[in-house]
Amino acid sequence: MRVIDQEGKNLGVLATEEALRLAREVGMDLIEISPAANPPVAKIMDRGKYFYEQEKKRRAAAKKQKDVEIKSVRIGIGTSPHDLEMKAQQADEFLKEGNKIKIDLALRGREKYLDRKFLEGRIERVLSIISHGFEKDVIKKGPRGLSLTIGPKK
Protein backbone atom coordinates (compact mmCIF):
# COMPACT_ATOMS: atom_id res chain seq x y z
CA MET A 1 0.00 0.00 0.00
CA ARG A 2 1.12 3.58 -0.65
CA VAL A 3 1.92 5.30 2.66
CA ILE A 4 1.87 9.01 3.50
CA ASP A 5 3.43 10.19 6.77
CA GLN A 6 2.01 12.72 9.27
CA GLU A 7 3.67 15.70 7.47
CA GLY A 8 2.10 14.69 4.15
CA LYS A 9 5.32 13.28 2.68
CA ASN A 10 4.97 10.23 0.43
CA LEU A 11 6.90 7.26 1.85
CA GLY A 12 6.22 5.14 -1.23
CA VAL A 13 4.70 1.67 -1.56
CA LEU A 14 5.29 -0.40 1.60
CA ALA A 15 4.04 -3.70 2.97
CA THR A 16 1.16 -3.39 5.41
CA GLU A 17 3.21 -4.77 8.32
CA GLU A 18 6.00 -2.27 7.72
CA ALA A 19 3.52 0.64 7.46
CA LEU A 20 1.93 -0.42 10.77
CA ARG A 21 5.38 -0.65 12.38
CA LEU A 22 6.24 2.90 11.21
CA ALA A 23 2.94 4.21 12.58
CA ARG A 24 3.53 2.56 15.99
CA GLU A 25 7.07 3.98 16.17
CA VAL A 26 5.67 7.52 15.83
CA GLY A 27 2.81 6.73 18.25
CA MET A 28 0.05 7.23 15.69
CA ASP A 29 -2.44 5.17 13.72
CA LEU A 30 -2.39 3.91 10.13
CA ILE A 31 -5.61 5.00 8.42
CA GLU A 32 -6.66 3.77 5.00
CA ILE A 33 -7.65 6.91 3.09
CA SER A 34 -8.49 5.51 -0.33
CA PRO A 35 -9.08 1.74 -0.44
CA ALA A 36 -10.27 1.77 -4.08
CA ALA A 37 -6.97 3.16 -5.42
CA ASN A 38 -4.35 0.88 -6.90
CA PRO A 39 -2.34 0.44 -4.65
CA PRO A 40 -4.52 1.51 -1.68
CA VAL A 41 -3.47 4.75 0.04
CA ALA A 42 -2.95 4.91 3.81
CA LYS A 43 -1.86 7.81 6.01
CA ILE A 44 -0.03 7.85 9.33
CA MET A 45 -1.98 10.18 11.59
CA ASP A 46 -4.01 10.41 14.78
CA ARG A 47 -7.33 8.58 14.44
CA GLY A 48 -9.30 11.20 16.40
CA LYS A 49 -7.90 14.01 14.26
CA TYR A 50 -8.88 12.13 11.09
CA PHE A 51 -12.50 11.68 12.23
CA TYR A 52 -12.62 15.33 13.36
CA GLU A 53 -11.50 16.52 9.91
CA GLN A 54 -14.02 14.23 8.18
CA GLU A 55 -16.86 15.61 10.33
CA LYS A 56 -15.69 19.17 9.65
CA LYS A 57 -15.79 18.53 5.87
CA ARG A 58 -19.25 16.95 6.13
CA ARG A 59 -20.64 19.94 8.05
CA ALA A 60 -19.14 22.42 5.59
CA ALA A 61 -20.77 20.54 2.70
CA ALA A 62 -24.11 20.48 4.54
CA LYS A 63 -23.99 24.26 5.03
CA LYS A 64 -23.54 24.84 1.30
CA GLN A 65 -26.48 22.61 0.44
CA LYS A 66 -29.77 24.45 -0.08
CA ASP A 67 -33.02 22.82 0.94
CA VAL A 68 -35.72 23.13 -1.71
CA GLU A 69 -39.24 22.93 -0.38
CA ILE A 70 -42.29 22.04 -2.42
CA LYS A 71 -44.95 24.63 -1.69
CA SER A 72 -48.55 24.01 -2.63
CA VAL A 73 -51.14 26.23 -4.35
CA ARG A 74 -54.65 24.82 -4.53
CA ILE A 75 -57.33 26.00 -6.95
CA GLY A 76 -60.74 24.79 -8.04
CA ILE A 77 -62.71 24.94 -11.28
CA GLY A 78 -64.77 27.92 -10.13
CA THR A 79 -61.96 29.92 -8.53
CA SER A 80 -62.55 33.60 -9.34
CA PRO A 81 -60.05 35.61 -11.43
CA HIS A 82 -59.13 37.77 -8.41
CA ASP A 83 -58.40 34.69 -6.30
CA LEU A 84 -56.29 33.29 -9.16
CA GLU A 85 -54.26 36.53 -9.15
CA MET A 86 -53.70 36.19 -5.41
CA LYS A 87 -52.58 32.57 -5.83
CA ALA A 88 -50.24 33.62 -8.68
CA GLN A 89 -48.68 36.33 -6.46
CA GLN A 90 -48.17 33.72 -3.78
CA ALA A 91 -46.53 31.42 -6.36
CA ASP A 92 -44.25 34.29 -7.48
CA GLU A 93 -43.03 34.73 -3.90
CA PHE A 94 -42.30 31.01 -3.61
CA LEU A 95 -40.37 31.04 -6.92
CA LYS A 96 -38.31 34.07 -5.83
CA GLU A 97 -37.30 32.12 -2.70
CA GLY A 98 -36.13 29.29 -4.97
CA ASN A 99 -38.83 26.78 -3.97
CA LYS A 100 -40.77 24.43 -6.20
CA ILE A 101 -44.55 24.78 -6.40
CA LYS A 102 -47.19 22.12 -6.80
CA ILE A 103 -50.36 23.54 -8.32
CA ASP A 104 -53.36 21.36 -7.49
CA LEU A 105 -56.66 21.61 -9.30
CA ALA A 106 -59.07 20.11 -6.79
CA LEU A 107 -61.99 18.26 -8.38
CA ARG A 108 -65.13 17.06 -6.62
CA GLY A 109 -67.76 14.61 -7.75
CA ARG A 110 -68.67 14.91 -11.44
CA GLU A 111 -65.93 17.49 -12.02
CA LYS A 112 -63.46 14.61 -12.21
CA TYR A 113 -65.04 13.42 -15.48
CA LEU A 114 -64.92 16.74 -17.36
CA ASP A 115 -62.87 17.12 -20.54
CA ARG A 116 -59.14 16.95 -19.81
CA LYS A 117 -58.34 19.93 -22.09
CA PHE A 118 -60.87 22.05 -20.22
CA LEU A 119 -59.30 21.13 -16.86
CA GLU A 120 -55.75 21.76 -18.12
CA GLY A 121 -56.96 25.16 -19.35
CA ARG A 122 -57.91 26.02 -15.76
CA ILE A 123 -54.35 25.32 -14.62
CA GLU A 124 -52.94 27.27 -17.58
CA ARG A 125 -54.94 30.33 -16.43
CA VAL A 126 -52.88 30.42 -13.23
CA LEU A 127 -49.62 29.85 -15.13
CA SER A 128 -50.36 32.77 -17.47
CA ILE A 129 -50.64 35.13 -14.47
CA ILE A 130 -47.35 34.06 -12.83
CA SER A 131 -44.76 36.68 -13.78
CA HIS A 132 -41.60 35.00 -12.43
CA GLY A 133 -39.83 32.63 -14.88
CA PHE A 134 -40.38 28.93 -14.26
CA GLU A 135 -39.91 25.46 -15.68
CA LYS A 136 -42.88 23.12 -15.63
CA ASP A 137 -43.39 19.37 -15.63
CA VAL A 138 -46.29 17.52 -17.20
CA ILE A 139 -49.77 17.77 -15.73
CA LYS A 140 -50.56 14.59 -13.79
CA LYS A 141 -53.95 13.16 -12.91
CA GLY A 142 -54.44 12.02 -9.34
CA PRO A 143 -57.39 10.74 -7.31
CA ARG A 144 -58.32 14.26 -6.13
CA GLY A 145 -57.76 16.08 -9.42
CA LEU A 146 -54.90 17.36 -11.58
CA SER A 147 -51.53 18.56 -10.35
CA LEU A 148 -48.56 20.30 -11.91
CA THR A 149 -45.11 20.93 -10.43
CA ILE A 150 -43.17 24.03 -11.45
CA GLY A 151 -39.75 25.21 -10.35
CA PRO A 152 -37.64 28.35 -10.73
CA LYS A 153 -35.79 28.79 -14.01
CA LYS A 154 -32.15 27.80 -13.78
N, C-alpha and C positions, 0 to 999 in steps of 0.2 A: 504494500500500500504506500501511496505517496504521503509523506509526513511533513507537516509545517510546524515549526517550533513556536514558543510563546511570543517571540518578537515578530513573527510573520515571515521568517526566513525559511526557504524551502530546503529541507534536509535530504530530499531525493526519495527514491523508492527503497523502502526497507521492509524487512520481514516483520510480521505483527509482533512477535516476541521481542524483537529488538526495539521496536517503537514503544512498546509497553515498558521495557526496561529504562529507556531514556526518560519517559514521562515520570516514572517512579523516582529516578535519580534527582529530578528537579522538584519533586514533591507535588506534581500536578497530575491531571487525568488525561487520557488519550480519548478524544471524542471524534467519532466518524462524522465528518461534515457532509460529504457527498458520496453515498454508497453506490450510486448508479454510474459514477465515472469509471473509466478504465485506465489505470488502476484506481481503486477507491481512495478518496482523500480523507486524511485524519489530521487533527490539530492537537498539539499539546497545550492545554490550557485548563484553568479552573472550571470545574463542572458548573458550579453555581453562577459564575460570571457568564458562561455560555447561555444558560437558561434565562438569565436576566436580560442579556442582549436580544435573545429571540423574542421575549415578551415585549421588550421595548419596540422592536421592529413591528410586531403584530399590532400593538396599540397605535403606532404612527400610521400604519396602513388603514386601520379602522377609522381614524380621525378624518382621513382624506376621502373616505367613502361616503357618498351622499345617499340618504334614504329617500326613495321615491314612493310617495303614498298614492293610492288610487282613491280619488275623491269621487263622490257620486252625485249626479244631478238627475232628478226624477221628474218626468213630465207625463202627461196623459194626452188622450186624443183631443179633449176639449179645453186644453190649457189656453188661456187667453193670450193675445199678442203681448200685452204688457208683462204678464208673468213670464213669458218666454224671454223677453228682454232682460228681466231680472235674473233669470237662470243663466243667460248668456254672460251677463256681467260677472256673476259668481264664477262661471267657468273660466272667464278671462283672468280673474284673480288667481285661480288655481294654476293655470298655465304659466302665469308670470312667476309663481313660486317654484315652477319646475315639476309640478305633480302631474300624474296622469288623471284622466277623467273618464268615468264610466257613465254614459248617458243612457238611462233606462226609460223606455216608453212602456208605462204600466198599462196593461190591458185587462179588462174585466168582462166576464161573461161572453156575450156574442162578439165583442170587439176583437177577440182573438182570431176570429174567422174572417175578418175583413181582408180586402185585397192587399197583398204584400207591398205593392208599389205605393199604395195610398198611405200605409203605415210608415214606410221608409221616407215618404215625403214629409211626414210630421217630424221626423228626426232631422231631416235636412233643413227644415225651417229654423231650428235652433242653431245648426251649424252655420247657416248663412248670416246669423246675427253676431256670432263670435268674431271679434276683431283680431285677436292674437293669433299668430300663425300656429298651425298644428298639423300633425300627421294622424291619419285615421286608419283603423283596421276595418274589417268587413262587419256588416251588421249581422248579429247572431240572434236566432230565435230561441227563447227560453220558455219555461213553463208559465212565467208571469208576463211575458211580452217580449219586446225586442230590446237589444242592448248593443251599444257601440262604445268602443274604447278609443279615446284620442289622447295623444301626448304632445308635448311641446316640440316644435321643429328644432332639429339638431343643426 
